[in-house]
Amino acid sequence: MSYKTLINSLKSLLETVDRYDTDDDACRATLKAFWTAGRDAYAYTRETGELIKNISLDVGAAPGSLEKYVRFYRQYQDGYKEEISGHLLNWSHYAALLYLNDKKAREFYLNNAAVHGWSSHELRRRIRNNYYENRKIEPGQKKKEGASLKTIPQRLYTYSAKVLKVLDADTFWLNIDVGFSTAMEHKVRLRGINCPEKGTKKGDQAKEFVSNELMPGPRKAADLKAAKPQADSGTNSSVSEPAEPIVIIRSYKSEKFGRYLVDLWYLKGETDKERILSEGRFLNQVLLDKGLAYTVE
């Protein structure tokens, strides 16, 4: 499939979607369009190394939306459920589950949302409160000897990443190397701190400091396109040898807006992961030390 054909196909899919889910047909059409868009975009990125962000810009999709469709497809590559026990599911149910990596947890929440008629707001609230992990033993179910509530490990994984854009001092778009020759674009937020909003004097000062620390020169979409792997390189990888500095992140559970909370280490201009891990600066703490952020629970 050519790039032009892909863009036209995605535009056609997304222009026909009724995002308000006003009736059963609209619910089914929305799920089908988003799943298909995610499938086609993901296949193209695997084949050519093109960035999802660039495809999204050319399609005219809302920021971050195409990334969500790709996640939706990857979580349900063998197909998704339109309904459970006669209860219709809509996109807002699936969107609430996009950042749950546990397949059994996703199935649990979907089943309960359908059967009990949970709204997306109620579904997200229960996810935030770890309802799946802390659920009580059902009536008639025998309790195992010594069983207790599961402790939820907050820390997830450690990755290397390239900074695509500094949105403000504590929020970034990253191209994250997730292993197995695969990279994912993701919006992340620094854990445990909050920086003043951009547009304020201190917020702009904090953003400028972070941009200078993490991105030594101006970055444009055209530059990112030029740096992508070529389609004839003989690989399906979207990851290439880093030609620009990288950062190291340790991810935690996602917050209410779907952004993963991270700790971030960097060493200005450095491309070696091991050196950053051993000698790098902890950005969360650096911002606190410089008075450019304050702690939050």
N, C-alpha and C positions, 0 to 999 in steps of 0.2 A: 504494500500500500504506500502510495506517495504521501508526502507531508500535506500537500494541498488537499488530497482526497480525505485524509484523516481529519483535517480541520473542518472541511465542509460537512463530513459525516457527523462529527461531534456537535457542530452548530445546529444541524437539522434535528438531532436527537434532543438537545437541550431546549430548543425553541418550542418544541411541542409539549413540554412538560407543564402540567398544572401543579404547581408546588403547594397549593393550598389544600390538597387532599379532600376535596369537597364531596366526592362520591367514590364508590368501590372501583369503578373503572379508572378514575384518576389515580387512586392509590397504586393500582397494579401497573399503570403506565409509567408512573414516577419511578417505581422500583426497577422496572425493566430498562428504562432509559439510563438511569444512573449506573446500574450494573453493567450494561453494554458499553457505556462511555468509559467506565473504569477498565473494562477488559481491553478495549481497543487502544486506549492510551497506554496502558501497562505493556501490552504486546509491542507497541511501537517503541517505547523507551528501551525495552529489552533488546530490540533488534538494532536500534540506531544509537543509543546512548543519549538521545534528546532529553532535555530536562522537562519535567512535568510543568514547572513554572512557566517555561517558554510556550508550551502548548496551550496552557490556560490563558496566557496573555493574548495569543492569536485567536483563540476561540471567543474571547470576550467574557469568560466565566468569572464569577465572583472570586476574589482572592481566597485560595485554600480549598475551594469547592471541588475542583478536579482531583486534588490529592485525596479528598474524602471518598470520591467515587472509586479511585484506585484501591484504597484500603478496603472498601466494601467488596469489590470484586475479589481481592486477594483473600479475604476472610471467608468468602463463599464461592470459591472457584467451581465447585461442583453443583452450584445452584443455591438459591435462597428460598425461603418459604413465604408465600403470599399470605397464608393464613394458618392458624393453628386451632384445631378443634372447632372449626367454623367461625373463628374470630379473626377478622382481617388485621393484618399488620401494615403499617405505613412507614414512610421513609424516616419519620422522626424517631421511631423505635430503633431502627438500625443505626441511625446517626448517633444515638446515645451510647451505643455499644462499640463504636469504632475503635476506641482506644483501650478496650479490654482484650488482653492477649490470651486469656484462658478460654478455650473453646467451650468447656463445660459451663463456665460462668455465663457466657453469652447465651447458650441454650436455655439455662435456668431462667435468666431474666426475660428472654423472649417469651417463653412459655407462660411465665407468671404475668407478664404485661398483657398478653392476649387473653388469658383466662379471667384475670381479675380486672381487666379494663383500665390498666394504668395509663395515665397520660405520659407524654415524654418527660414532663416536669417531675412527676412522681417517680418515674423510672430512674432518672438521673439522681434524684435525691437518695434513692435506695442504693444506687451504685456508690455514691459518695460515702454513705454510711456502712459500706461493706456488708450489705444485707446477705449476700450469698455466703460469704465466709463465716458470718456470725449467726446464721439462721439456727433456730432451735430444732431439736430433734422432733420429727413429726410424731403424732400420736400413734402408738403401736409399734414404733421403731425401737429396737433394743439398743440401749446405750452401751457402747464398748467400755470395758473395764479401764478406768483411768482416763477416759476421753475428756477433752477440754476444748474450749473455743480455740480456733486456729489463730496463731499469731501471724499478723500480716507483715511480711518483710517489705519495707517501703522502698529500699534501694533495688533497682532493676539491673541495669547493665552499664558498662563503660564502653564508649565508642570514640573514634576519631571522627572529625567533621571539618568541613570547610564552611566558612561564614559567607552566606550569599547576600544577606542584607541585615543591617542593624536598624530595627524598627524604632526602638528607644533603648535607653541604657540597660534595661533588664530583659528585653525581648528581642529575639532574633529569628531569621530564617536560616536554617542550616541544611547543608547537603551531607547527610550522615552515612558513613560507611558502616553498614549493618552486617558485613561479612558475606561470604559466599559470592563475591564479585557483584554485590548489589548495594546501591545507595538509595536512600529515601530523603526527599525534601520534607522538612518538618519545622513548624513554628514552635519554639521553646521559650521558657521563661526561667530566669534564675531563681533558685530555691531560697526561701527564707528572708528575702529582702524585697524592698520596693523602692524604686527611683522616682523622683519627681517627673511629672508628665512633660513630654516634649511640647514646646510652645511656651513653656515658662523659662525664665532665665537659667535657673538651676538645672532644669530638665534638659535644656539644650546643651548646657555645659557638660552634663553627665554623658549625654549621647555622643558629643564630640570627642570626649576622652576615650570612650569605649571604641568608637570608630577608629581612632588613631592607633589604639592598642591592637585591635584585631584585624583591621583592614588597612594595610600600609598605603594603598593607593586607591584612586577612584575605581569603582566596580560598576560596570554597565551590563545590561542584558546581552548586548552584542558581544561583549568580551566573553561572557559565559558560553554563548553559542560557539564562538570560535575555538574555545578550549575543549569542547566535547569530543569524545572518541568518534572516529569515522566509521560509517556503516560497513566499509569493506575491510575492517581491521581483523575480521575472523573471530570476533567474540561478541557474546550477547551482554557483556558487562556494561553497567553504567558507571563503573568506578575506574578511574585511570590513576597512574602515578601522580601524586600531588605536585602541581607546578606552582602552587602558592601555599602560604602558611596554613597550618591546620590547628585546630584546638582539640582538647580532650574533654568529653562530657561524661558525667555519671548521671543517669536518668532515674527519676522517681515517678511515683504515680502522677497521672495527669490531673490538672485542676479543672474547675467547672467549665472553662471555655475549651477544653480539649487539648490544651498545650501541656506538654510534659514539663515538669519541674526538673531543673538540672543544676548540678554543680559544674563549673567550667574552669579549666586550667589552660593557660596559654604561655607561650614564650615568644616574645615579639619577633616575627620573621622566621620562626622555626618550623621545619617540616618533619622533624623526627619525633615520633610518638613517644619513644622511651625517654628521650631527653626532656620532653615536656612533662612527662610523669614525674621525673626525678628532680627537675630544676624549675619547673613552671610556676607561674603565679596563679593563685586562686582568686578568680575575678570577683566572686561574690564578696569575699573578705576585703579585697582591694577597694571596692566601691564604698564599703563601710568605713574603712580606714581613712579614706579621702573625704568623708563627709558627703558623698554623692548618693547615699542610700541610707535607709533605716530598716531595722529588722521588723519582720512580721511573723505571726504565728502560722 
